[in-house]
Amino acid sequence: MQTDKNFSGAIASVYDTHMVPMIFEPYAVEMARRAAALAPQRVLELAAGTGVVTRHLAATLAPSVSITATDLNPAMLGEARRVGTARPVQWKAVDAMSLPFDEGAFDLVVCQFGVMFFPDKAKAFAEARRVLRPGGTFLFDVWDRIAENEFADVVTRALAALFPNDAPVFMARTPHGYFDAATIVRDLAAGGFTAKPEVTTMAARSRTASARNAAIAYIQGTPLRNEIESRDATRLAEATDVSARALAQYFGSGAVDGKMQALIVAVAR
């Protein structure tokens, strides 16, 4: 997560072990499929996190295609390097607000679920446009509103009941806070993109072996952990238990399966 340095320490490992297969894998497959259809030779990935999209790009794109995977957070990149890819890629710690690459250096810039964290969307979009060659493509996705993403919604409501005077709202505020297509189009224009973006809504299913797995993913594998610990460092286990019970009540015992939804955006340079 490009500009949120709170993805650090134990969070990075829990994130990759629990969160990635549960919600990010289906979209990573789709992003790699769309990338391959564009037949790029030079690919830049922003906000690579622990490398789920990077792994699919490396496995899907031709061996001759160069892949540069970047993230602001060293802990996330460290986890990505540890897991590895099917073939070599270049890993770089990079701030999307100020990309250290030449103008027109890439055919494709890819970013999965990262732009929501950019503090200045238009500036980040302008940087993505700058490093694209004319005719290149900026491809990214963002989560739809939290009500369309059942696991996140249930956990957020459970935490609101647990902390009634100061609810942790990270999920609604940030990951699910940049879902308005008109705002995205406006920010792309402010970043210098003149072509009409293609915006597609993609629904999928988030699945994991148990409600507790889902609770651990959200409570301990995202910056929700930091928000909870900032309120009361002793209540992380309680927050996990409360979220697990809420998820089990909503989805049942055993394996859980919830709706998730995102917007996929493609715009030409």
C-alpha positions, -999 to 999 in steps of 0.1 A, spaced: 0 0 0 19 28 -15 17 57 9 5 41 40 36 32 60 14 15 86 17 -17 66 48 -28 86 62 -53 110 39 -83 117 12 -67 95 31 -75 63 33 -112 70 -3 -116 82 -14 -95 52 3 -118 27 -7 -150 44 -44 -142 51 -55 -111 32 -39 -117 -2 -55 -151 -10 -88 -140 5 -95 -108 -14 -66 -98 -37 -59 -130 -57 -90 -129 -80 -83 -93 -90 -46 -100 -95 -55 -127 -120 -77 -102 -138 -51 -74 -138 -25 -98 -152 -49 -109 -179 -56 -73 -189 -19 -65 -189 -11 -94 -212 -38 -83 -236 -20 -50 -240 12 -68 -250 36 -44 -232 74 -47 -233 81 -25 -202 59 -27 -172 59 -6 -140 39 -17 -110 30 9 -83 20 -1 -48 31 -37 -53 26 -45 -17 37 -81 -10 37 -89 -47 5 -107 -56 0 -89 -89 38 -90 -95 37 -128 -92 9 -130 -118 25 -106 -141 58 -126 -140 39 -158 -147 16 -144 -174 37 -120 -194 64 -131 -219 99 -136 -204 111 -107 -226 89 -82 -208 107 -62 -182 88 -58 -149 97 -32 -123 77 -36 -91 77 -7 -66 62 2 -32 69 28 -6 70 3 22 102 -17 28 84 -43 49 59 -51 21 87 -53 -5 107 -75 18 78 -99 21 74 -98 -17 110 -106 -23 108 -134 3 79 -151 -15 95 -145 -49 83 -147 -85 84 -172 -114 111 -152 -130 133 -122 -120 117 -88 -116 133 -56 -104 121 -45 -70 125 -8 -60 114 12 -30 97 41 -47 72 69 -38 44 72 -64 44 109 -58 78 113 -73 88 84 -96 126 81 -103 121 71 -140 125 89 -173 96 103 -192 80 76 -215 100 48 -199 71 23 -197 44 9 -220 21 0 -190 18 13 -155 -2 -11 -132 -15 -4 -97 -38 -28 -78 -56 -13 -48 -30 14 -42 -43 47 -55 -67 50 -26 -36 56 -4 -20 83 -25 -22 116 -6 -25 136 -38 -43 115 -65 -38 140 -93 -1 143 -86 4 105 -86 -17 102 -118 5 129 -134 36 109 -125 21 78 -139 13 96 -171 48 111 -173 66 78 -172 42 63 -198 51 64 -235 25 80 -258 -2 54 -264 8 35 -232 -18 25 -206 -24 32 -169 -43 3 -155 -55 3 -118 -83 -8 -96 -100 5 -64 -124 -10 -40 -161 -1 -44 -180 13 -15 -178 -7 17 -214 -18 15 -205 -38 -16 -177 -56 2 -193 -78 29 -163 -90 50 -150 -54 54 -185 -41 61 -193 -67 88 -159 -62 105 -163 -24 105 -197 -26 120 -185 -50 147 -157 -26 157 -181 3 158 -201 -16 185 -169 -25 204 -156 11 203 -188 31 204 -171 64 213 -142 62 188 -148 35 162 -118 25 140 -129 34 105 -98 27 85 -116 3 60 -144 27 52 -121 58 52 -93 46 30 -95 12 12 -132 18 5 -131 56 4 -123 62 -32 -151 45 -52 -168 74 -70 -162 70 -108 -168 107 -115 -142 117 -89 -116 92 -104 -122 105 -139 -119 141 -126 -86 133 -108 -72 116 -140 -80 147 -160 -63 168 -133 -33 146 -137 -31 153 -174 -49 124 -190 -70 135 -219 -84 102 -231 -117 89 -218 -110 63 -191 -127 29 -193 -142 21 -159 -155 -15 -153 -172 -28 -122 -160 -63 -112 -178 -84 -85 -160 -114 -71 -161 -137 -40 -139 -135 -10 -134 -169 5 -115 -183 34 -116 -214 57 -133 -198 86 -147 -166 101 -117 -164 124 -93 -164 94 -112 -135 79 -111 -117 113 -74 -122 117 -68 -109 81 -87 -76 87 -78 -70 123 -42 -81 124 -32 -78 87 -42 -42 79 -37 -8 96 -69 -15 115 -44 -31 139 -27 2 145 -60 20 150 -72 -5 176 -38 -5 194 -38 33 195 -71 31 213 -62 3 237 -32 -20 230 -46 -47 251 -78 -51 231 -64 -65 198 -74 -101 207 -108 -90 218 -113 -71 186 -103 -102 166 -128 -124 187 -157 -99 183 -151 -97 145 -149 -134 142 -182 -139 160 -198 -112 138 -186 -128 106 -197 -163 118 -231 -149 127 -235 -134 93 -219 -161 71 -223 -192 92 -197 -217 107 -171 -234 86 -158 -218 54 -171 -183 47 -178 -167 14 -187 -131 9 -193 -106 -20 -166 -82 -29 -166 -55 -56 -141 -32 -73 -137 -7 -101 -111 -14 -128 -99 16 -146 -78 18 -178 -68 50 -195 -45 57 -224 -16 82 -223 
